[in-house]
Amino acid sequence: MRVFRFDHLDSTNTKARELAASGFGEGTVVVAITQTAGRGRGDHTWHSPKGGIYLSAVVRPNVGRRVTDLSFLAGIAVMETIRNFLTAERVISVKWPNDCLIDGKKVSGVLGEALSSSENGLAVLGIGLNANVVASELAAFEGNAFPATSLLLEGGAPVNYEVVLATLVERLFDWYERYGKDGFSVVQQHWERHCRFIGEKVRIAAGAVYREGGRTGLEPSPVTATCLGIDEYGALVLSTMQGERRHYFAGELICYSR
């Protein structure tokens, strides 16, 4: 493993892609104290002030080269990292497809990106974790369905940045190694075990892409349904109010019932 550290970057994923293109392979890690253009899934940005942990790892998925699998194993790694720094009564969970929550508040997001086919199947896995981010930096997200939070805010005291970072990198590559050996099924099982939404009503935004039976569709409006888990491809499995079972490959959860 080789770690590159920077005070400021536009995006750790972008820097990791550059390093991969220049010959740095699997196991390359990029860490920044702040980002000016951090990216989330889709068109989302990731607010990256001082106090957060922003890292990207260059990996080579070998299970069908499914980059989407990476978000799930990274979510587990983040969840296990967080557990070391909060009291046992806090509910730490994963949220489809790429978030980690503390008592329903978003503390981390993940972005996996495939590199070009000429780059030997490499991919970049980016993680943003709000470690010591203060409340004023997260105020803009208070009205979200899943408001932003940080380890500082949830634990009531600053955490040791270096210890959190080292724990996260260790857990990430432990799970990546396990995934490479045992496949996605072990990730799927562990992810579902720590998803608080299974069996609950959730709402998925309009534009979500789903498969039902042999057909593919696009939701024209938000849909409320019961969460059943994820399938062997990482698609979110929902049971609609009409009893239809749909597998969502793209979309965004916008609320849930406790």
N, C-alpha and C positions, 0 to 999 in steps of 0.2 A: 504494500500500500504506500502511495506517495501523496502527501497532503500539501496543497498550495494554499497559503493564507494571505488575505488581503484586508486592508482597512475598508476600502470602498470599491464596489463594482457596480456596473449597470445590472448584471444578472449573473449569478453563479452558474446557471445552466448554460448561458452563452459562453462564459469563460471555459467551462468544462468541454463544450463542443469544440472550441478553438484548440484546446490542448489535445483532445482526441484526434482532431484533424492533423495535428503536427506530430503525431506518433505516440502520444501517451495513451496507454491502453487501460484495460480493466483494473480497477483498484485505485485509479486516480481520484482524489477528492479535492474539491475546491470549497473554501470557507471564506465568508466575508462578514465583517462587522455590520455593514449596512449595504443596501442595494438601492439604486435609483430607479431601476426598471424591473423589479422582481415580477415574475409572471406566475399566474395561477392557471387553472384549467380553463379552456375556452378563451374568452376575451377578458377574463378577470385579471386584475393586477394583485400583487401581494405587497401590502404596505410593509416596508422593511426598515424601521427606525433602529437606532442603537438599542441594544438590549435583547434583540432577537438572535436566534441562531439560524443562519442561512448557509446551506451546504448543498453541493451537488456531487454525485458520485458517477463515475464512468463504469458501466457494467456490460456484461454480454449475456443476456438471457438465453438459456439453452433449452427451455421447455417450449418448443414451438415458436421461440422468439416472440413471445407475446409481451409487448411492452406494458400493456394494461395490467398484467399481473403484478408489476413492480409497485404500483400504488398501494395494493393491499398488503404486501409484506412490509412496506415502509410504514404504513399505518400501524401495524402491529408493533414494529420496532419503536415508534414514537410512543405508543401507549405504554409499553413496558418501561421505557425510559422515564416517562412522567411518573409512573407508579413509585419510583425510587425517591421522589422529592415531594410527595404529598401524603397526607394522612390516609389511613385505610378507608375511612368513610366516604371519601370523595368518589363519585362515579365517573370513571374514565372509560370512554367508549370510542369505537370507530364509527364513522358515518360514510355511507356510500357516496361517491366512489373513492374519495381521497382525503378525508378530513379526520381529525382526532378531536374529541370533545371532553371537557371537564364539566360535569353537571349540566350538560346541554349547551355549553358555550365553546366556541371554536378556539382552539389553542394552536392548531397546526394544520398545514395543508401540504400536499405532495403533487409534484408534476413530473411525470415520466415522458421522455421524448426519444423517439427512435432517431438514429443518425442515418445517413445515406447508406444504400446497399453496398457501396464501395468501401465502407468502413468496417467490414468484417462483423456485421451484426451488432455493433456496439450501440448502447443506449445511454442516455443521461437521466439520472434520477435525482430530482431536486426536492429538498425539504425546507420548509420554513417553520420554525418553532418559536413562539413568543415566550421567551424565558424571562428576562427582566424588563420587559416592555411596560412602561408606566401607563396609568389610566388615561391620561390626556392624549396619548398617541392612538388610543383605541376608541375614543369617544364617538367618532364618526360611524362606528359600526354597531352602536347600541340598539338601533332600531331593527337590525337584521333578525331574521328568524332564528339564527344561531349567532348571537352576539359574540364579538371577539373578547378574549381574555388572555391572561398570561400566567405563568407559574408564580411570578411575583404577586399578582393580585389574588390568586387562589390560595397561595400558601401564607401570605401575609409578611413575607420577608424575601429579600433577594436570594437567588440560588447561585451556586458557584458555576459560572459560565463554562469554565474548562472541564469541570467534572460532568456537567450535563452533555457537553459536546462529545467528550470521550465515550460516555455511556451510549449516546445515540449512535455514534459510528460503530461501536462494538456490536450493539444489538442489530443494527442494519445489516452488517456483513454476516452476522450469525444467521439471521433469517434468510439472507440471500444464499448462503451456502446450503442451508436446509432445503430451500426451494429448489436449488439446482440438483440436489440429491433425491428428494422425495416428490418433486412436482408440485403443482398448484393445489392438490387436494388437501395437503396438510395446512397450507395457508388458508384455504377456504374454511376449513373446520375451525381453526383458531380465530379467524376473523369473525365468523358467525357467533362464536361463543362470547365475543366481546362487543357485539352490536346490540345496543339497547333498543333498537326499533323493531326487532323481529317480534311478530305477533301484535304490533301496534298499527294504528292508522297513520299513514303518512300522506303527504301531498306532493306530487311531482309536477314540475312546471310544464307549461305548454311548450311544444317543440321536442319533447322527449321522443327518442327513437326506440321502438319496441318490436319484438317478434312474438307472435301469437299463433301457435300451430305452424303452418307453413308460410304464413304471410308476414310481411314487415309493414309497419305503419308509423305515422308521425302524429303525436297527440296534438289536436287543434286547440285544446284548452287544458288548464290544470286538471289533474285527476287525483281523487282521493281513493286510497286502496290500502289493503292490509299487507304489511311487509312479511314475506316468507323467507327471505334470505338472499343468497346469491347462488348462481349456478356454476357449473364447472368452467365457464368462460369469464366469470366475474360479473355477469349481467345481474342486475337487480331483479328479483322475482317478486311480483306483486299480484295479489288477488283483488280484482276490482269489485266494486259494489254489486255488479251484476254476476259475480262469480267467475269471471274470466281470469285465466292465469296468463300474465304477460311477463316477458323477459325484456328488461330495458337495458340497452347497450349504451345509451347516451342520454343525459338529462340531469336535472338538478332537483334535489329535495328542497322544498321551500317551507315546510312546516311538518309537525308531527303532534300527536296527542299523547300526553303523559299517561 
